[in-house]
């Protein structure tokens, strides 16, 4: 039996009717992420930098949704995101101060290979945002190929380990929400906005109109950026897709060692 057309469009959108300018959104997300990390590493007293950084994850989440729908080679796309999640993980742990004592259990002077392996494995106590994006992408590609049981299995794992994931399972849900409404911009905007408001309402410290929200309330403009039906396309250099993340962490780590900081 054929699945209903509406259900098919949810599992595998054939076109993007929300924001088509993935290059521009990626560029904005990278800039916001860099500002966020610079705020944490170099200017911890400047809270506004961390607030600007809240825009990054929703924009990356939207990019993953668009990529999952449009890629012509799902396996290669998934492999690239997986490599990007795996390779820079120790750099992320060191740069963003997520190191644990266990990373240094094996002295490099005694056994360099075992020490390097231990350092890498133990750095996964706090995974980077890239693991969340990878898992979200894996679920979407399973849905796209109608491997619903496998998609549900991965999602259940995300639920189980939500406390370990950056942005938790809530971030995975945001990726899914963007994906299912790629062909429906006028549903996407209110749906994503309400979801992000509810997500931000789980925190506190930032009151608006007498209601307490967490820092994620500042991510709300990303919903509008993602859901606007923009058709233009901005060209960005290829290295920006996969090279910016480790490069900006390395540069910030070097700057952090300078006396002025």
C-alpha positions in Angstrom: 0.0 0.0 0.0 1.1 3.5 -0.8 1.6 5.9 2.1 -0.5 9.1 2.0 1.0 12.0 0.1 1.1 14.2 3.3 3.0 11.5 5.2 5.4 11.0 2.3 6.1 14.8 2.3 6.9 14.7 6.0 9.3 11.7 5.7 11.0 13.1 2.6 10.3 16.7 1.6 10.9 17.2 -2.1 11.5 20.9 -2.0 12.4 23.7 0.5 9.7 26.3 0.9 11.2 27.8 4.1 14.5 29.6 3.9 16.5 28.4 0.8 19.6 30.5 1.6 21.4 27.8 3.6 24.8 29.5 2.9 23.7 32.7 4.6 22.2 30.9 7.6 25.4 28.8 7.9 27.5 32.0 7.9 25.3 33.6 10.5 25.5 30.5 12.7 29.3 30.3 12.4 29.7 33.9 13.4 27.3 33.6 16.4 29.0 30.4 17.5 32.4 32.1 17.3 31.1 35.1 19.4 29.7 32.7 21.9 32.9 30.7 22.3 35.0 33.9 22.4 32.7 35.2 25.2 33.3 32.0 27.2 37.0 31.7 26.6 38.3 35.3 26.3 35.6 37.7 27.7 33.7 35.8 30.4 32.3 39.1 31.8 30.5 40.0 28.6 27.1 38.2 28.9 25.8 39.6 25.6 28.3 37.4 23.7 26.8 34.3 25.2 23.3 35.5 24.4 24.2 36.1 20.7 25.6 32.5 20.7 22.1 31.1 21.4 21.2 31.7 17.8 23.8 29.3 16.5 22.3 25.9 17.4 18.8 26.5 15.9 20.4 27.7 12.6 22.7 24.6 12.5 19.7 22.4 13.3 17.8 23.9 10.4 20.8 23.4 8.1 20.9 19.7 9.1 17.2 19.4 8.3 17.7 21.0 4.9 20.8 18.9 4.2 19.0 15.7 5.1 16.1 16.5 2.7 18.3 17.7 -0.2 21.4 15.5 -0.2 21.9 13.3 -3.1 24.3 11.0 -1.2 23.0 10.4 2.3 25.8 8.0 3.2 28.6 10.5 2.3 26.8 13.4 4.0 26.3 11.4 7.2 30.0 10.2 7.1 31.2 13.8 6.8 29.2 15.0 9.8 30.3 12.0 11.8 34.0 12.7 11.0 33.4 16.3 12.0 31.9 15.2 15.3 34.7 12.6 16.0 37.9 14.4 15.0 37.8 17.7 16.9 36.2 16.4 20.1 39.4 16.6 22.3 40.0 20.1 20.9 36.4 21.1 22.0 36.9 19.6 25.5 40.1 21.5 26.0 39.1 24.8 24.4 35.7 25.0 26.2 37.1 23.8 29.5 35.2 20.5 29.5 38.2 18.4 30.5 38.1 15.8 33.3 40.9 14.4 35.4 40.5 11.0 33.8 41.8 12.5 30.5 45.3 12.7 32.1 45.3 9.4 33.9 48.0 8.0 31.5 51.2 10.0 31.4 52.3 10.9 27.8 55.9 10.3 28.8 55.3 6.7 29.7 53.0 5.5 26.9 52.2 8.2 24.3 49.9 6.1 22.2 47.8 4.8 25.2 47.8 8.3 26.7 46.5 9.8 23.5 43.8 7.1 23.2 42.8 7.6 26.8 42.8 11.4 26.4 40.5 11.1 23.4 38.1 8.6 24.9 37.7 10.5 28.2 37.1 13.7 26.3 33.6 12.4 25.5 32.4 13.0 29.0 31.0 16.2 27.5 30.3 15.8 23.7 30.2 18.8 21.5 27.2 20.1 19.6 28.3 18.1 16.6 27.2 14.8 18.2 23.7 16.2 18.6 23.7 17.3 15.0 25.0 13.9 13.9 22.3 12.0 15.8 19.6 14.3 14.5 20.8 13.8 10.9 20.9 10.0 11.4 17.3 10.0 12.5 16.2 12.2 9.5 18.0 10.0 7.0 16.4 7.0 8.4 13.0 8.7 8.1 13.9 9.7 4.5 14.6 6.1 3.6 11.4 5.0 5.5 13.4 3.1 8.1 11.0 4.3 10.8 11.9 1.6 13.4 15.6 2.5 13.2 14.8 6.2 13.5 12.7 5.5 16.6 15.5 3.4 18.0 18.0 6.2 17.6 15.6 8.7 19.1 15.0 6.5 22.1 18.7 6.4 22.7 18.8 10.2 22.5 16.0 10.3 25.2 18.0 7.9 27.3 21.2 9.9 27.2 19.6 13.4 27.0 21.7 14.6 29.9 24.9 13.9 28.0 24.0 15.5 24.7 24.6 19.2 24.2 21.1 20.7 24.1 19.7 17.3 25.1 16.9 15.5 23.3 15.1 18.9 23.0 17.7 19.9 20.4 17.0 16.7 18.5 13.3 17.5 18.5 14.0 20.9 17.1 15.9 19.3 14.2 12.9 17.0 13.6 10.4 19.9 13.8 12.3 21.9 11.2 12.4 18.9 8.9 8.8 17.9 8.9 7.7 21.5 8.1 10.3 22.3 5.3 7.4 22.4 2.8 5.1 24.3 5.0 6.6 27.7 6.0 3.3 29.2 7.4 3.0 26.2 9.8 6.7 26.0 10.5 7.1 29.5 11.9 4.3 29.3 14.6 5.2 25.6 15.4 8.9 26.3 15.8 8.3 29.5 17.7 5.9 27.9 20.2 8.3 25.0 20.7 11.3 27.3 21.3 9.2 29.4 23.7 8.3 26.3 25.7 11.9 25.1 25.7 13.1 28.5 26.9 10.4 28.6 29.6 12.1 25.6 31.3 14.9 27.9 32.4 15.0 31.1 34.4 16.9 34.4 34.9 15.5 36.3 31.9 12.0 37.7 32.6 9.8 38.9 29.7 6.3 40.4 30.4 6.4 38.8 33.9 7.3 35.3 32.6 10.6 33.7 33.4 12.7 32.3 30.6 16.1 30.8 30.3 18.9 32.1 28.1 17.5 30.2 25.1 14.8 32.9 24.7 17.5 34.8 22.8 17.5 32.0 20.2 14.0 32.9 19.1 15.0 35.1 16.2 16.5 32.0 14.6 13.0 30.6 14.1 12.1 33.5 11.9 15.4 33.4 10.0 14.9 29.7 9.3 11.2 29.8 8.4 11.0 32.9 6.2 10.4 31.8 2.5 13.6 33.3 1.1 14.7 32.0 -2.3 18.1 33.6 -2.8 21.2 31.6 -2.3 24.5 32.9 -0.8 27.7 31.2 -1.9 30.1 30.3 0.9 33.5 28.7 0.6 33.5 24.9 0.9 35.9 24.9 3.9 33.3 26.8 5.9 31.1 23.7 6.0 33.6 21.4 7.8 36.7 23.5 8.6 35.4 26.4 10.5 34.5 24.5 13.7 38.0 23.1 14.5 39.7 26.2 13.1 37.9 28.7 15.3 38.4 26.6 18.4 42.2 26.4 17.7 42.5 30.1 17.1 40.6 31.0 20.2 42.7 28.5 22.2 45.9 30.2 20.9 44.5 33.7 21.7 43.6 32.5 25.2 47.2 31.8 26.0 48.3 35.4 25.1 49.1 37.7 28.1 46.4 40.2 27.2 43.7 37.6 27.9 
